[in-house]
Amino acid sequence: LTMALVEQEGFNAVLCEGDFPPFFELNKYIGATKRKEEDSEEKSEKSLENKGKKNVETSEDLQAMKDLHARFPQWMWHNQPFRELIGMLKSHNAKASVTVPTCLL
């Protein structure tokens, strides 16, 4: 449902009840914050590698979520559905057609 709202209706924020530090790091990981030019180039290269693959989950997804594990119980944020959402948001934000990246708040 969340990704349908993002992709089909243009929502650009997903509200999450959580602490700022881990969600700030997740926003950097999913491409919701401004990055240096070289980071943008790397992001484009990874996007091309994963082109056509939907919901690609990597060890980078798990690494990006490591702070959540320390601060929240597994059922809350550190779980499979949320990892899938992180992967989908990262793929969505990497698309050239996205002018306003979706962030986690």
Backbone as a printed PyTorch tensor [residue, N CA C, xyz], in Angstrom:
tensor([[[  0.8310,  -1.1910,   0.0000],
         [  0.0000,   0.0000,   0.0000],
         [  0.8790,   1.2610,   0.0000]],

        [[  1.9090,   1.2480,   0.8200],
         [  2.7900,   2.4190,   0.9060],
         [  3.4220,   2.7290,  -0.4440]],

        [[  3.9540,   1.7060,  -1.1000],
         [  4.6090,   1.9420,  -2.3880],
         [  3.6120,   2.3560,  -3.4600]],

        [[  2.3860,   1.8950,  -3.3830],
         [  1.3630,   2.3400,  -4.3380],
         [  1.1120,   3.8340,  -4.1610]],

        [[  1.0610,   4.2940,  -2.9290],
         [  0.8720,   5.7280,  -2.6740],
         [  2.0640,   6.5400,  -3.1800]],

        [[  3.2640,   6.0010,  -3.0080],
         [  4.4760,   6.6900,  -3.4590],
         [  4.5290,   6.7250,  -4.9820]],

        [[  4.3830,   5.5690,  -5.6120],
         [  4.5820,   5.4730,  -7.0610],
         [  3.3950,   5.9700,  -7.8820]],

        [[  2.1860,   5.7290,  -7.4200],
         [  1.0140,   6.0760,  -8.2180],
         [  0.3980,   7.4160,  -7.8440]],

        [[  0.5130,   7.8000,  -6.5860],
         [ -0.1320,   9.0330,  -6.1410],
         [  0.8600,  10.1580,  -5.8520]],

        [[  2.1550,   9.8690,  -5.9360],
         [  3.1670,  10.9080,  -5.7730],
         [  3.4900,  11.2900,  -4.3410]],

        [[  3.1270,  10.4620,  -3.3610],
         [  3.4950,  10.7670,  -1.9800],
         [  5.0130,  10.7690,  -1.8800]],

        [[  5.5730,  11.6980,  -1.0990],
         [  7.0310,  11.7530,  -0.9880],
         [  7.5250,  11.7120,   0.4540]],

        [[  6.6610,  11.2530,   1.3460],
         [  7.0650,  11.0740,   2.7420],
         [  6.3400,   9.8630,   3.3250]],

        [[  7.0720,   9.0950,   4.0880],
         [  6.5060,   7.9650,   4.8140],
         [  6.7420,   8.2650,   6.2890]],

        [[  5.6730,   8.3780,   7.0510],
         [  5.7940,   8.7110,   8.4660],
         [  6.0250,   7.4500,   9.2800]],

        [[  7.0570,   7.5130,  10.1230],
         [  7.4280,   6.3840,  10.9740],
         [  7.6370,   6.9080,  12.3860]],

        [[  7.1610,   6.1920,  13.3510],
         [  7.4010,   6.5760,  14.7370],
         [  8.7520,   6.0130,  15.1400]],

        [[  9.7190,   6.8850,  15.2850],
         [ 11.0530,   6.4210,  15.6230],
         [ 11.9780,   7.5750,  15.9230]],

        [[ 13.2030,   7.2520,  16.3220],
         [ 14.2080,   8.2590,  16.6590],
         [ 14.8490,   8.8300,  15.4020]],

        [[ 15.2590,  10.0760,  15.4900],
         [ 15.8530,  10.7710,  14.3550],
         [ 17.1420,  10.1260,  13.8320]],

        [[ 18.1290,   9.8120,  14.6830],
         [ 19.4150,   9.3350,  14.1430],
         [ 19.3230,   8.1310,  13.2060]],

        [[ 18.6500,   7.0380,  13.5770],
         [ 18.6310,   5.9070,  12.6450],
         [ 17.8390,   6.2090,  11.3680]],

        [[ 16.7850,   6.9960,  11.4740],
         [ 16.0110,   7.3060,  10.2830],
         [ 16.7390,   8.3050,   9.3880]],

        [[ 17.5480,   9.1710,   9.9610],
         [ 18.3780,  10.0600,   9.1530],
         [ 19.3560,   9.2360,   8.3180]],

        [[ 19.9800,   8.2350,   8.9540],
         [ 20.9150,   7.3590,   8.2340],
         [ 20.1860,   6.5750,   7.1470]],

        [[ 18.9930,   6.0930,   7.4260],
         [ 18.2190,   5.3770,   6.4080],
         [ 17.8760,   6.2930,   5.2410]],

        [[ 17.5380,   7.5490,   5.5250],
         [ 17.2310,   8.4980,   4.4440],
         [ 18.4420,   8.7290,   3.5520]],

        [[ 19.6280,   8.7990,   4.1480],
         [ 20.8330,   8.9230,   3.3240],
         [ 20.9880,   7.6830,   2.4510]],

        [[ 20.7480,   6.5310,   3.0210],
         [ 20.9090,   5.2690,   2.2910],
         [ 19.9180,   5.1520,   1.1250]],

        [[ 18.6810,   5.5440,   1.3260],
         [ 17.6740,   5.3930,   0.2690],
         [ 17.7000,   6.5350,  -0.7400]],

        [[ 18.5910,   7.4990,  -0.5330],
         [ 18.7180,   8.5910,  -1.5010],
         [ 17.7270,   9.7170,  -1.2920]],

        [[ 17.2650,   9.8870,  -0.0660],
         [ 16.2900,  10.9410,   0.2120],
         [ 16.9490,  12.2510,   0.6250]],

        [[ 18.2660,  12.2610,   0.7500],
         [ 18.9810,  13.4870,   1.1070],
         [ 19.9200,  13.8450,  -0.0330]],

        [[ 20.3430,  15.0770,  -0.0780],
         [ 21.3010,  15.4790,  -1.1130],
         [ 22.6170,  14.7890,  -0.8430]],

        [[ 23.2430,  14.3510,  -1.9350],
         [ 24.5220,  13.6640,  -1.8180],
         [ 25.5570,  14.3680,  -2.6820]],

        [[ 26.7970,  14.0680,  -2.4080],
         [ 27.8740,  14.5920,  -3.2380],
         [ 27.7450,  14.0270,  -4.6420]],

        [[ 28.3160,  14.7210,  -5.6000],
         [ 28.2170,  14.3080,  -7.0060],
         [ 28.7310,  12.8890,  -7.2140]],

        [[ 29.8520,  12.5330,  -6.5650],
         [ 30.3880,  11.1920,  -6.7670],
         [ 29.4520,  10.1230,  -6.1940]],

        [[ 28.7430,  10.4440,  -5.0950],
         [ 27.7700,   9.5080,  -4.5530],
         [ 26.6190,   9.3230,  -5.5220]],

        [[ 26.2140,  10.4000,  -6.1930],
         [ 25.1310,  10.3110,  -7.1650],
         [ 25.5230,   9.4330,  -8.3400]],

        [[ 26.7830,   9.5360,  -8.7750],
         [ 27.2620,   8.6920,  -9.8650],
         [ 27.2540,   7.2240,  -9.4470]],

        [[ 27.6930,   6.9480,  -8.2220],
         [ 27.7010,   5.5720,  -7.7190],
         [ 26.2810,   5.0400,  -7.6210]],

        [[ 25.3650,   5.8910,  -7.1700],
         [ 23.9630,   5.5190,  -7.0550],
         [ 23.3910,   5.1630,  -8.4300]],

        [[ 23.7430,   5.9300,  -9.4500],
         [ 23.2690,   5.6610, -10.8020],
         [ 23.8050,   4.3330, -11.3200]],

        [[ 25.0660,   4.0550, -11.0300],
         [ 25.6640,   2.7920, -11.4570],
         [ 24.9680,   1.6130, -10.7980]],

        [[ 24.6970,   1.7020,  -9.5050],
         [ 24.0110,   0.6160,  -8.8030],
         [ 22.5890,   0.4710,  -9.3130]],

        [[ 21.9570,   1.5860,  -9.6480],
         [ 20.6000,   1.5450, -10.1750],
         [ 20.5820,   0.7790, -11.4910]],

        [[ 21.6000,   1.0080, -12.3350],
         [ 21.6800,   0.2890, -13.6080],
         [ 21.9100,  -1.2040, -13.3800]],

        [[ 22.7170,  -1.5460, -12.3720],
         [ 22.9650,  -2.9440, -12.0630],
         [ 21.6830,  -3.6620, -11.6650]],

        [[ 20.8140,  -2.9650, -10.9260],
         [ 19.5910,  -3.5790, -10.4200],
         [ 18.3850,  -3.3180, -11.3030]],

        [[ 18.5940,  -2.7120, -12.4630],
         [ 17.4880,  -2.3980, -13.3490],
         [ 16.7370,  -3.6810, -13.7160]],

        [[ 15.4310,  -3.6120, -13.6050],
         [ 14.6010,  -4.7610, -13.9310],
         [ 14.4040,  -5.7140, -12.7590]],

        [[ 15.1780,  -5.5450, -11.7010],
         [ 15.0110,  -6.3670, -10.5150],
         [ 14.1390,  -5.5880,  -9.5430]],

        [[ 13.0480,  -6.1550,  -9.1490],
         [ 12.1530,  -5.4720,  -8.2430],
         [ 12.3870,  -5.9630,  -6.8200]],

        [[ 12.3340,  -5.0520,  -5.8760],
         [ 12.4730,  -5.3800,  -4.4660],
         [ 13.7850,  -6.0960,  -4.1680]],

        [[ 14.8700,  -5.5730,  -4.7000],
         [ 16.1740,  -6.1820,  -4.4830],
         [ 16.6320,  -5.8530,  -3.0700]],

        [[ 16.8470,  -6.8880,  -2.2590],
         [ 17.3400,  -6.6840,  -0.9070],
         [ 18.8020,  -7.1050,  -0.8740]],

        [[ 19.6390,  -6.2610,  -0.3040],
         [ 21.0590,  -6.5610,  -0.2580],
         [ 21.5520,  -6.5070,   1.1720]],

        [[ 22.7920,  -6.9120,   1.3710],
         [ 23.3850,  -6.7970,   2.6920],
         [ 23.5230,  -5.3270,   3.0780]],

        [[ 23.5790,  -4.4350,   2.0720],
         [ 23.6200,  -2.9990,   2.3580],
         [ 22.3230,  -2.5530,   3.0280]],

        [[ 21.1880,  -3.1470,   2.6160],
         [ 19.9130,  -2.8250,   3.2500],
         [ 19.9820,  -3.1680,   4.7380]],

        [[ 20.5080,  -4.3490,   5.0310],
         [ 20.6040,  -4.7900,   6.4220],
         [ 21.5640,  -3.9060,   7.2090]],

        [[ 22.6750,  -3.5170,   6.5920],
         [ 23.6450,  -2.6500,   7.2540],
         [ 23.0230,  -1.2890,   7.5560]],

        [[ 22.2470,  -0.7690,   6.6230],
         [ 21.6060,   0.5270,   6.8250],
         [ 20.6130,   0.4870,   7.9780]],

        [[ 20.0910,  -0.6810,   8.2690],
         [ 19.0960,  -0.8220,   9.3260],
         [ 19.6980,  -1.2130,  10.6700]],

        [[ 21.0170,  -1.3140,  10.7630],
         [ 21.6510,  -1.8220,  11.9820],
         [ 21.3110,  -0.9770,  13.2130]],

        [[ 21.2230,   0.3350,  13.0750],
         [ 20.8930,   1.1940,  14.2240],
         [ 19.4740,   0.9460,  14.7220]],

        [[ 18.5860,   0.5410,  13.8210],
         [ 17.2230,   0.2580,  14.2440],
         [ 17.1910,  -0.9430,  15.1790]],

        [[ 18.0450,  -1.9080,  14.9230],
         [ 18.0750,  -3.1210,  15.7300],
         [ 18.4290,  -2.7890,  17.1780]],

        [[ 19.3410,  -1.8630,  17.3600],
         [ 19.7880,  -1.5080,  18.7040],
         [ 18.7480,  -0.6800,  19.4540]],

        [[ 17.8950,   0.0570,  18.7190],
         [ 16.9880,   0.9970,  19.3730],
         [ 15.5440,   0.5250,  19.4540]],

        [[ 15.1700,  -0.4230,  18.6310],
         [ 13.7720,  -0.8350,  18.5590],
         [ 13.6600,  -2.3510,  18.5650]],

        [[ 12.5350,  -2.8670,  19.0800],
         [ 12.3400,  -4.3200,  18.9990],
         [ 12.1570,  -4.7600,  17.5500]],

        [[ 12.4580,  -6.0170,  17.2860],
         [ 12.4140,  -6.5320,  15.9170],
         [ 11.0480,  -6.3510,  15.2810]],

        [[  9.9700,  -6.5520,  16.0250],
         [  8.6380,  -6.4580,  15.4370],
         [  8.3150,  -5.0470,  14.9720]],

        [[  9.0180,  -4.0470,  15.4940],
         [  8.6650,  -2.6720,  15.1730],
         [  9.2430,  -2.2100,  13.8390]],

        [[ 10.5610,  -2.1960,  13.6950],
         [ 11.1720,  -1.6950,  12.4550],
         [ 12.1840,  -2.6420,  11.8490]],

        [[ 12.7780,  -3.4830,  12.6440],
         [ 13.8520,  -4.3470,  12.1520],
         [ 13.2600,  -5.6850,  11.7190]],

        [[ 12.4760,  -5.6570,  10.6370],
         [ 11.8040,  -6.8710,  10.1790],
         [ 11.7700,  -6.9200,   8.6550]],

        [[ 11.3640,  -8.0550,   8.1240],
         [ 11.3690,  -8.2800,   6.6750],
         [ 10.5200,  -7.2690,   5.8930]],

        [[  9.2680,  -6.9910,   6.2940],
         [  8.4720,  -6.0200,   5.5230],
         [  9.1260,  -4.6340,   5.4610]],

        [[  9.7560,  -4.2130,   6.5680],
         [ 10.3970,  -2.8960,   6.5460],
         [ 11.6560,  -2.9250,   5.6870]],

        [[ 12.4130,  -4.0340,   5.7190],
         [ 13.5830,  -4.1600,   4.8320],
         [ 13.1510,  -4.0780,   3.3760]],

        [[ 12.0350,  -4.7180,   3.0510],
         [ 11.5280,  -4.6600,   1.6760],
         [ 11.1380,  -3.2250,   1.3100]],

        [[ 10.5110,  -2.5170,   2.2330],
         [ 10.1460,  -1.1220,   1.9790],
         [ 11.3870,  -0.2710,   1.7320]],

        [[ 12.4330,  -0.4750,   2.5280],
         [ 13.6860,   0.2740,   2.3490],
         [ 14.2460,   0.0180,   0.9530]],

        [[ 14.2680,  -1.2470,   0.5280],
         [ 14.7640,  -1.5840,  -0.8070],
         [ 13.9250,  -0.9500,  -1.9050]],

        [[ 12.6070,  -0.9550,  -1.7410],
         [ 11.7210,  -0.3610,  -2.7490],
         [ 11.8920,   1.1500,  -2.8110]],

        [[ 12.0220,   1.8000,  -1.6450],
         [ 12.2160,   3.2510,  -1.6440],
         [ 13.5560,   3.6280,  -2.2700]],

        [[ 14.5810,   2.8350,  -1.9960],
         [ 15.8910,   3.1020,  -2.5930],
         [ 15.8010,   2.9910,  -4.1190]],

        [[ 15.1460,   1.9530,  -4.6170],
         [ 14.9820,   1.7850,  -6.0630],
         [ 14.1490,   2.9150,  -6.6530]],

        [[ 13.0950,   3.2760,  -5.9600],
         [ 12.2220,   4.3610,  -6.4330],
         [ 12.9970,   5.6790,  -6.5280]],

        [[ 13.7400,   6.0160,  -5.4760],
         [ 14.4830,   7.2810,  -5.4470],
         [ 15.6140,   7.3150,  -6.4690]],

        [[ 16.0810,   6.1620,  -6.9050],
         [ 17.1740,   6.1010,  -7.8850],
         [ 16.6930,   6.3540,  -9.3120]],

        [[ 15.3950,   6.3030,  -9.5370],
         [ 14.8630,   6.5190, -10.8840],
         [ 15.1100,   7.9480, -11.3220]],

        [[ 15.4960,   8.1160, -12.5800],
         [ 15.7830,   9.4500, -13.1160],
         [ 14.5330,  10.3210, -13.1270]],

        [[ 13.3670,   9.7010, -13.2320],
         [ 12.1210,  10.4770, -13.3240],
         [ 11.6660,  11.0420, -11.9870]],

        [[ 12.2760,  10.6080, -10.8810],
         [ 11.8900,  11.0940,  -9.5640],
         [ 12.5490,  12.4430,  -9.3110]],

        [[ 11.7160,  13.4850,  -9.1960],
         [ 12.2600,  14.8270,  -8.9510],
         [ 12.3330,  15.1470,  -7.4640]],

        [[ 11.3990,  14.6100,  -6.6870],
         [ 11.4100,  14.7960,  -5.2260],
         [ 11.4900,  13.4050,  -4.6050]],

        [[ 12.6300,  13.0580,  -4.0340],
         [ 12.7690,  11.7150,  -3.4640],
         [ 11.8470,  11.5170,  -2.2590]],

        [[ 11.4420,  10.2930,  -2.0660],
         [ 10.6000,   9.9480,  -0.9230],
         [ 11.4920,   9.7230,   0.2800]],

        [[ 11.0810,  10.2670,   1.4200],
         [ 11.8800,  10.1540,   2.6390],
         [ 11.0730,   9.5070,   3.7570]],

        [[ 11.7850,   9.0870,   4.7800],
         [ 11.1790,   8.5400,   5.9810],
         [ 11.2100,   9.6200,   7.0500]],

        [[ 10.0920,   9.8810,   7.6510],
         [ 10.0140,  10.9050,   8.7120],
         [  9.5300,  10.2900,   9.9990]]])
